[in-house]
């Protein structure tokens, strides 16, 4: 079991297949990031709402891992640098058939005009 001060809990599964806040609001994202402490899935800083970094600031959970297929890197929002982390609980990424940006049906045709 991880200590409360550990920035990563490898036993916690991801919160879902998409950004929690975007899904609740009917929004969309470019890429997904997974909180390494609590499993929260949020959208990346290129996405319009930037929920992953907002979660890190609000929760004090500084480490995220990419939730994109084929990407296993971690990022530390405090040091603004990559971080070496352990294998987290499955699943390791969003569904492979999920559109990018996604999800399908919610991305505006002019989506490139809305990214950061």
N, C-alpha and C positions, 0 to 999 in steps of 0.2 A: 504494500500500500504506500502511496506517495505521501510525503509530509505536506502539510498545508502550505508551506513556503516554496515547495517545488513548483517550477513553472510548467511542468508537464505531468500529466497523469495518463500513462499509456493504456490503462484499462477502460477508459471511458470511450464508448462508441460515438460516432458523429450524430448530430441532432437530426439529420435527415439527408435528403438528396439535393437540396437547394438552400439558398439563403433564407434563413428563418424569417427575417423581417420583410424581405421582398415577397416571399410567398404569402405572408399574412396580408400584405397591402396590394397584391396583384401586380407587383413590379417585376423587374428583370435585372439580369446581371451579365457581366462579361466573363469573369472567372470566379471560382469559389476558393475560400480559405477556411481551414478548420482550426479552431482554437485547440491548442495542444493540452490545455488544462481541463476544459469542461466539454469539449466536443462541439461547441456552437459552430454552425456553418454560416458564414457571412460572405458577402460579395467583396471583391477586391477593390483596391483604390482606383482602378480604371473605371469601375462601374459607377453609375450616377449616384448611388446612395452610400457607397463606401462603408458598409455595415461591419466588415471584419475589423477594420481599424477602430471604428466607433466602439465595438464590443471590447476591444483591448483596452481602450482608455477608460471606459465605464466600469469594467470588471476588475482591472488590474492584472489581467491575464496577458502577458506580453508576447507570448510565442504562438505563431500560427504555422501550419503546414499547408502547402498547396493541396487542394482537393480535386486536382485535375488529373486525368489518366496519364500515366507515364512520368509524373512529377512527384518526387519525394522530398523536396527541399523544405526546410524550416526557415522562418524569418522572425527576428526579434525586433519588435517595434520600439523598444527602449534604446538598444544599441544601434538600431537601423543597419543591421548586418545579418548575414546568414547565420544559422545556428545548427549545431549537430544534435539531432534528436534521435530517440529510439523508434522502433516500429510501434505504431499506434494500433489500437483495436480496429478490426475490420468493420465496414468496408474502407479501403484505402483511398477511394476516389468516388466522384459522382458517377452515375450510370454512364457508360460509354456511349449509349445511344441518345443521351441528352444533348440538345442543340447548344452550340456556342456561337454567339451569346445565347442565353436561354432564360427561361424555358421557351420552347416553341409556342408560338401563338401569342406571346406577350411582348416580344421585342419589336419596337417600332421600325418601320422601313428606314428611317433616317437615324438609326441608332448611333452611327459614328459621330453625329453631331452632339451626342449627349455624354460621351466618355471623357475621362480626365487624362 
